[in-house]
Amino acid sequence: MFNIVGQWHPLRIGEDFATVHNISGGRAILEIGRGTVPREAENLGTQIGSFDNPDMAEADELNRKQFDEAVGVLHLALDNESFSFHGDVYDFPVPGIPDSGGFVEELSLLPRPLHPYETWQVITSPPTLEVVPRNGWGGVMWLKHHSFMKQYWDRFAEIYAEIHGRALEPGEKRLLVLNTCVEDTHEAAIDSVRNGHDEYWKFLSPYGWTKGYMGPDWKPAQAGLIPTLEESIENKVWLVGTADEVAEQISWYREYLGGVEDLAIFAAMPGDPYRKVEDQLHRLGEDVLPQVT
């Protein structure tokens, strides 16, 4: 769902996005994120820190700075016939490149978008929540206790209205992501998703993501929590059960958040074979979504 910006050269992202956007007739959305996984990032030229892991504050600061500059370069390249950018991390064009008796002063991205495009960024921390609506972008939100999700959902709209002078329509510019598993019975769904759920959190929990869960003191859970499936269901982060049950829970979210227009469903857990993922997509498309659209 996202391009992890720090793991790519920003001009390469721009070229690839513009190509997909153009051949799709303008249907592509530029979805961006700062990243989560050090084993990927640190082999591709950046570092990953988390607002939720104070011991990674230095890496988080570097990552945010690199991300901000890279996204600035990306938008300049996509939105202008030619551009230049001179920051602490990126320098375009590099000084001193000879060209036609002079030096290169600006660059041009080829291709550039033929159609208007939208930018959406994943939001997992309070600092990012304050930035994305100010930029006028869409926000992608997931892996949060339903009450925390509501707080983020509403705060996004407040900031957007304050900065841009208009109230958002219900659900506008906010994408809700829900993890799901659908089976013929509730018990079968629990059995089907448990191993994948547990592997999912073994992978992500060291990076602070479970701070979106509710702790026993009604505050965010401690970083490093590996929640049980039952805790994930209680937090309403995982929607698990029959098609009717999952549809009812999605409808509950639409009412609870005051409107959901954009929904992404995460139905493929770590270790799931392709045939199981295909089955889940059919169940969602044929049995669940028709009940909530």
C-alpha positions in Angstrom: 0.0 0.0 0.0 2.9 2.4 0.5 6.2 3.3 -1.2 8.8 3.5 1.6 10.4 6.7 0.5 13.7 6.4 2.2 14.5 3.1 0.6 14.3 4.5 -2.9 16.0 7.3 -4.8 13.3 9.9 -4.9 13.6 10.5 -8.6 13.2 6.8 -9.3 10.0 6.8 -7.3 8.8 9.8 -9.3 9.6 8.1 -12.7 7.9 4.8 -11.6 4.8 6.6 -10.2 4.3 8.9 -13.1 4.6 5.9 -15.5 1.9 3.9 -13.6 -0.3 6.9 -13.2 -0.2 7.7 -16.9 -0.8 4.2 -18.2 -3.7 3.8 -15.7 -5.4 6.9 -17.0 -4.8 8.8 -13.7 -6.0 6.1 -11.3 -2.7 5.7 -9.3 -2.4 7.3 -5.9 1.0 8.3 -4.5 1.0 6.5 -1.1 4.1 7.0 0.9 5.5 5.9 4.3 8.6 6.3 6.4 9.2 2.6 6.9 9.2 0.1 9.7 11.8 -2.6 9.3 15.5 -1.9 9.9 16.7 -5.1 8.1 15.2 -3.6 4.9 16.0 0.1 5.4 19.6 -0.1 6.6 20.6 -2.1 3.6 19.0 0.4 1.3 20.6 3.6 2.6 18.4 4.8 5.5 17.6 4.1 9.1 14.3 3.4 10.8 13.3 4.8 14.1 10.0 5.0 15.9 8.2 7.7 17.9 7.1 4.8 20.1 10.7 3.5 20.8 12.6 6.3 22.6 15.9 4.4 22.3 15.6 4.9 18.5 15.1 8.6 18.7 18.3 9.5 16.8 17.4 7.1 13.9 13.8 8.5 14.0 15.0 12.1 13.6 17.3 11.2 10.7 14.5 9.2 9.0 12.0 12.1 9.3 14.6 14.5 7.9 15.4 12.3 5.0 11.8 11.5 4.4 10.8 15.2 4.4 13.5 16.1 1.9 12.8 13.2 -0.4 9.1 13.9 -0.5 9.9 17.6 -1.2 12.1 16.5 -4.1 9.5 14.1 -5.3 6.7 16.7 -5.5 9.0 19.3 -7.1 9.9 16.8 -9.8 6.3 15.6 -10.4 4.8 19.1 -10.4 7.2 21.2 -12.4 8.7 21.0 -15.9 12.1 21.5 -14.3 13.3 21.9 -10.7 16.3 22.1 -8.4 16.6 21.2 -4.7 19.5 21.8 -2.3 19.1 20.3 1.2 21.1 18.6 3.8 20.4 15.1 2.5 19.7 15.6 -1.2 21.3 18.0 -3.7 19.7 18.2 -7.2 21.4 18.8 -9.6 24.8 18.0 -8.1 27.0 21.1 -8.5 29.6 21.3 -11.3 28.0 19.1 -14.0 29.2 20.6 -17.3 26.6 21.0 -20.0 26.7 22.9 -23.3 29.4 25.3 -22.3 27.8 25.9 -18.9 26.6 23.8 -15.9 23.4 22.0 -15.2 21.2 24.2 -13.1 17.9 22.3 -13.2 16.6 18.8 -13.8 13.5 17.5 -15.5 11.6 14.3 -14.6 10.5 12.1 -17.4 7.8 11.1 -17.6 5.7 13.5 -15.5 2.0 12.9 -14.6 -0.5 13.6 -17.3 -3.3 13.8 -14.8 -3.8 15.3 -11.4 -2.7 12.9 -8.6 -3.3 12.5 -4.8 -0.7 11.9 -2.1 -1.6 9.8 0.9 0.7 9.0 3.9 0.4 6.3 6.5 -0.1 7.8 10.0 1.0 5.8 13.1 2.4 8.5 15.5 1.1 11.8 16.9 3.9 13.9 15.1 2.9 12.4 11.7 -0.8 13.0 12.5 -0.1 16.7 12.9 1.8 17.0 9.6 -0.3 15.0 7.0 -3.5 17.0 7.1 -1.5 20.3 7.1 0.0 19.2 3.9 -3.5 18.5 2.5 -2.7 14.8 1.9 -4.8 11.9 2.7 -4.1 9.8 5.9 -3.9 6.1 6.2 -4.7 4.7 9.7 -4.5 1.2 11.1 -3.5 -1.1 14.0 -5.2 1.1 16.7 -7.7 0.4 19.4 -11.0 1.6 18.2 -11.0 4.6 20.6 -7.5 5.6 19.5 -8.6 5.3 15.9 -11.5 7.6 16.6 -9.2 10.2 18.2 -6.9 10.1 15.2 -9.8 10.2 12.7 -11.4 13.3 14.4 -8.1 15.1 15.0 -7.1 14.7 11.4 -10.4 16.5 10.4 -9.8 19.2 13.0 -6.4 20.1 11.7 -7.4 19.9 8.1 -10.3 22.4 8.7 -8.1 24.7 10.7 -5.4 24.9 8.0 -7.5 24.7 4.8 -10.6 26.5 5.8 -13.2 23.9 5.1 -14.7 20.9 6.9 -14.0 17.5 5.5 -16.9 15.4 4.4 -17.5 12.2 6.5 -14.6 9.9 5.9 -13.0 12.2 3.4 -9.2 12.0 3.0 -8.9 9.2 5.6 -8.3 5.5 4.8 -9.2 2.9 7.4 -7.2 -0.3 7.3 -8.7 -3.4 9.0 -7.2 -6.9 9.3 -9.7 -9.7 8.7 -10.3 -13.4 8.5 -13.6 -14.9 7.3 -14.6 -18.5 7.6 -17.8 -20.5 7.7 -18.0 -20.4 11.5 -16.6 -18.1 14.2 -14.5 -20.9 15.6 -13.0 -21.8 12.3 -12.0 -18.2 11.7 -10.2 -18.1 15.0 -8.3 -21.3 14.2 -7.6 -20.1 10.7 -6.0 -16.8 11.6 -4.3 -17.4 14.9 -0.9 -18.6 13.6 -0.7 -15.8 11.0 -1.7 -13.2 13.6 1.0 -14.3 16.0 3.7 -14.3 13.3 2.5 -10.9 12.2 3.1 -9.4 15.7 6.3 -11.2 16.4 7.6 -9.4 13.3 6.2 -5.9 14.0 6.1 -5.6 17.8 9.8 -4.7 18.2 9.2 -1.6 16.2 6.6 0.0 18.5 3.5 -0.7 16.5 1.5 -2.2 19.4 1.5 1.2 21.1 -1.8 1.6 19.2 -3.3 -1.0 21.4 -5.1 -0.2 24.7 -3.1 -1.0 27.8 -4.5 -2.2 31.1 -4.5 1.4 32.5 -6.5 2.7 29.5 -3.4 4.2 28.0 -1.4 3.1 25.0 0.2 -0.4 25.6 3.8 -0.6 26.2 6.1 -0.9 23.2 7.1 -4.5 22.5 3.8 -6.0 23.4 3.0 -9.2 21.5 -0.8 -9.3 21.7 -2.8 -12.4 21.7 -5.4 -12.8 19.0 -8.1 -12.3 21.6 -6.5 -8.9 22.5 -6.5 -7.9 18.9 -10.1 -8.9 18.5 -11.0 -7.0 21.7 -9.2 -3.9 20.4 -11.2 -4.3 17.1 -8.0 -4.3 15.1 -8.7 -7.8 13.8 -12.2 -8.6 12.5 -12.6 -12.3 12.7 -15.6 -14.5 12.2 -18.3 -15.4 9.7 -19.1 -13.2 6.7 -22.1 -11.8 8.6 -20.0 -11.1 11.7 -17.2 -9.3 9.8 -19.7 -7.3 7.8 -21.4 -6.2 11.0 -18.0 -5.1 12.5 -17.1 -3.1 9.3 -20.6 -1.4 9.5 -20.0 -0.7 13.2 -16.7 1.2 12.2 -18.5 3.2 9.6 -21.0 4.4 12.2 -18.5 4.8 15.0 -16.1 7.0 12.9 -18.9 9.0 11.4 -18.4 7.7 7.9 -15.8 5.6 6.1 -15.4 6.2 2.4 -12.0 4.5 1.8 -11.4 1.1 3.3 -8.4 -1.3 2.9 -8.7 -4.8 4.1 -5.6 -6.8 5.1 -6.5 -10.4 4.7 -3.2 -12.1 4.0 -1.3 -13.1 7.1 2.4 -14.3 7.3 2.7 -17.9 6.2 -0.7 -18.0 4.4 -0.5 -19.9 1.1 -1.8 -18.2 -2.0 -4.8 -20.4 -2.2 -5.9 -19.3 1.3 -5.4 -15.6 0.4 -7.5 -16.1 -2.8 -10.2 -17.8 -0.8 -10.2 -14.9 1.7 -10.5 -12.3 -1.1 -13.5 -14.2 -2.6 -15.2 -14.4 0.7 -14.7 -10.7 1.3 -15.8 -9.7 -2.2 -18.7 -12.0 -2.5 -20.1 -12.4 1.1 -18.9 -9.4 3.2 -18.6 -6.2 1.2 -22.0 -6.5 -0.5 -23.5 -6.2 3.0 -21.7 -2.9 3.8 -21.8 -1.0 0.4 
